[in-house]
Amino acid sequence: MYPPSFEYARPQTISEAVALLGQHGDDAKILSGGQSLIPMMKLRVARPGWLIDIGRLPGLSYIKEESGYLKIGGLVREADIESSELIRAKFPIIHDTARVIADPLVRNLATVGGNLAHGDPANDHPATMLALGAKVVATGPRGEREIPITDFFVSIFTTALGPNEILTEIRIPAPPPRSGGAYFKLERKVGDFATAAVAVQVTFNPDGTCKAAGIGLTNVGPTPLKATQAEDFLRGRKLDEAAINQAAQLAADAAQPSSDLRGPAEYKKGLIREFTKRGLRKAMERAQGGK
Ligand SMILES: Cc1cc2nc3c(=O)[nH]c(=O)nc-3n(C[C@H](O)[C@H](O)[C@H](O)COP(=O)(O)OP(=O)(O)OC[C@H]3O[C@@H](n4cnc5c(N)ncnc54)[C@H](O)[C@@H]3O)c2cc1C
């Protein structure tokens, strides 16, 4: 199926792209990898009059550590994340996440920035970024601003990005020593969106108690969710089986799934419970140097 007709612009700089957004207003959409926008246009769910293609803008495809952050440029593709030694070694939770997104063809084009900017609660990176306490850098007519990820997902398919802002960077605080994390997802078949998924990131104190925990939930609500009660419960505790079970129950209580073709709501809550347990155990293992 072909999308409806549209005008196309390929700016050479971020400021040119921002200016084009300002010029065309609500009629314009940023095009990055096109892996969500083009299918939506083909289905007539989106009908932008203008596509502002930033997919080949130079200087936005970096993955680097700087000033206490992992910085992921706005045009980094899923395939770049999968092949990054830095991500694999220091941020295995992000590697876990990228490798279960869609299929290799999609991952060669789809960007992490687009995955967040799309605001789809079924997308996988939002939960992981919630667990990691990331910040999103938005560049607009007045320059750059940082948006904490907890403020970023406003409602279904709506983010805190302004109409003429572009997501140009994702900043993830470098995890302190004794940290580990993991992402667990159930998909009906390879390449599918999550029936449900959980991202868990934990930092431990030297005595083995939990210093901080981040738990993000995928596709069990109108936005990606943060299981804050489970996170608060874990702080200061040893992660023994009783604590893990209790945190998993609190995470399941935070989920607001609906019954649909992927399964009944109760089943999805059960998945959140089980994946939180697995995530916490894996986070503990990785914090102790495991893979
Ligand atoms: C077959 C298939 C299976 C998929 N399975 C999964 C899956 O399992 N898990 C998953 O998470 N995703 C999945 N996806 C979705 C896809 O991975 C993401 O939504 C994609 O990464 C979006 O990034 P993009 O660069 O392609 O964005 P685009 O499609 O180009 O844009 C998506 C939206 O975000 C906006 N946008 C994009 N980049 C920016 C930016 N830098 N600044 C501001 N706005 C921006 C666009 O205007 C548009 O509204 C699947 C897609 C397909 C086609």
PDBQT file of the ligand as one rigid body, heavy atoms in Angstrom, charges set to zero:
ROOT
HETATM    1  C1  LIG A 301       7.739  -4.713  11.444  1.00  0.00    +0.000 C 
HETATM    2  C2  LIG A 301       8.040  -3.801  12.604  1.00  0.00    +0.000 A 
HETATM    3  C3  LIG A 301       8.180  -4.341  13.874  1.00  0.00    +0.000 A 
HETATM    4  C4  LIG A 301       8.474  -3.519  14.948  1.00  0.00    +0.000 A 
HETATM    5  N1  LIG A 301       8.664  -4.092  16.174  1.00  0.00    +0.000 NA
HETATM    6  C5  LIG A 301       9.048  -3.303  17.215  1.00  0.00    +0.000 A 
HETATM    7  C6  LIG A 301       9.349  -3.866  18.488  1.00  0.00    +0.000 A 
HETATM    8  O1  LIG A 301       9.292  -5.079  18.705  1.00  0.00    +0.000 OA
HETATM    9  N2  LIG A 301       9.707  -3.010  19.489  1.00  0.00    +0.000 N 
HETATM   10  C7  LIG A 301       9.823  -1.675  19.301  1.00  0.00    +0.000 A 
HETATM   11  O2  LIG A 301      10.196  -0.962  20.235  1.00  0.00    +0.000 OA
HETATM   12  N3  LIG A 301       9.552  -1.113  18.107  1.00  0.00    +0.000 NA
HETATM   13  C8  LIG A 301       9.178  -1.892  17.065  1.00  0.00    +0.000 A 
HETATM   14  N4  LIG A 301       8.897  -1.316  15.852  1.00  0.00    +0.000 N 
HETATM   15  C9  LIG A 301       8.850   0.164  15.756  1.00  0.00    +0.000 C 
HETATM   16  C10 LIG A 301      10.162   0.756  15.467  1.00  0.00    +0.000 C 
HETATM   17  O3  LIG A 301      11.258   0.066  15.930  1.00  0.00    +0.000 OA
HETATM   18  C11 LIG A 301      10.255   2.094  16.176  1.00  0.00    +0.000 C 
HETATM   19  O4  LIG A 301       9.105   2.768  16.351  1.00  0.00    +0.000 OA
HETATM   20  C12 LIG A 301      11.248   2.898  15.431  1.00  0.00    +0.000 C 
HETATM   21  O5  LIG A 301      12.454   2.668  16.086  1.00  0.00    +0.000 OA
HETATM   22  C13 LIG A 301      10.982   4.373  15.349  1.00  0.00    +0.000 C 
HETATM   23  O6  LIG A 301      12.185   4.972  14.928  1.00  0.00    +0.000 OA
HETATM   24  P1  LIG A 301      12.343   5.552  13.464  1.00  0.00    +0.000 P 
HETATM   25  O7  LIG A 301      13.692   6.145  13.409  1.00  0.00    +0.000 OA
HETATM   26  O8  LIG A 301      12.010   4.523  12.460  1.00  0.00    +0.000 OA
HETATM   27  O9  LIG A 301      11.213   6.684  13.535  1.00  0.00    +0.000 OA
HETATM   28  P2  LIG A 301      10.249   7.217  12.408  1.00  0.00    +0.000 P 
HETATM   29  O10 LIG A 301       9.341   6.158  11.938  1.00  0.00    +0.000 OA
HETATM   30  O11 LIG A 301      11.017   7.964  11.392  1.00  0.00    +0.000 OA
HETATM   31  O12 LIG A 301       9.412   8.274  13.295  1.00  0.00    +0.000 OA
HETATM   32  C14 LIG A 301       8.502   7.840  14.280  1.00  0.00    +0.000 C 
HETATM   33  C15 LIG A 301       7.850   9.073  14.928  1.00  0.00    +0.000 C 
HETATM   34  O13 LIG A 301       8.791   9.757  15.749  1.00  0.00    +0.000 OA
HETATM   35  C16 LIG A 301       9.052  11.073  15.236  1.00  0.00    +0.000 C 
HETATM   36  N5  LIG A 301      10.497  11.236  15.286  1.00  0.00    +0.000 N 
HETATM   37  C17 LIG A 301      11.414  10.344  14.865  1.00  0.00    +0.000 A 
HETATM   38  N6  LIG A 301      12.661  10.759  15.162  1.00  0.00    +0.000 NA
HETATM   39  C18 LIG A 301      12.505  11.946  15.785  1.00  0.00    +0.000 A 
HETATM   40  C19 LIG A 301      13.422  12.869  16.345  1.00  0.00    +0.000 A 
HETATM   41  N7  LIG A 301      14.738  12.637  16.342  1.00  0.00    +0.000 N 
HETATM   42  N8  LIG A 301      12.928  13.995  16.923  1.00  0.00    +0.000 NA
HETATM   43  C20 LIG A 301      11.591  14.221  16.961  1.00  0.00    +0.000 A 
HETATM   44  N9  LIG A 301      10.669  13.382  16.452  1.00  0.00    +0.000 NA
HETATM   45  C21 LIG A 301      11.127  12.258  15.876  1.00  0.00    +0.000 A 
HETATM   46  C22 LIG A 301       8.494  11.089  13.815  1.00  0.00    +0.000 C 
HETATM   47  O14 LIG A 301       8.061  12.378  13.434  1.00  0.00    +0.000 OA
HETATM   48  C23 LIG A 301       7.337  10.114  13.931  1.00  0.00    +0.000 C 
HETATM   49  O15 LIG A 301       6.220  10.761  14.502  1.00  0.00    +0.000 OA
HETATM   50  C24 LIG A 301       8.604  -2.109  14.751  1.00  0.00    +0.000 A 
HETATM   51  C25 LIG A 301       8.467  -1.569  13.482  1.00  0.00    +0.000 A 
HETATM   52  C26 LIG A 301       8.191  -2.402  12.405  1.00  0.00    +0.000 A 
HETATM   53  C27 LIG A 301       8.062  -1.785  11.031  1.00  0.00    +0.000 C 
ENDROOT
TORSDOF 0
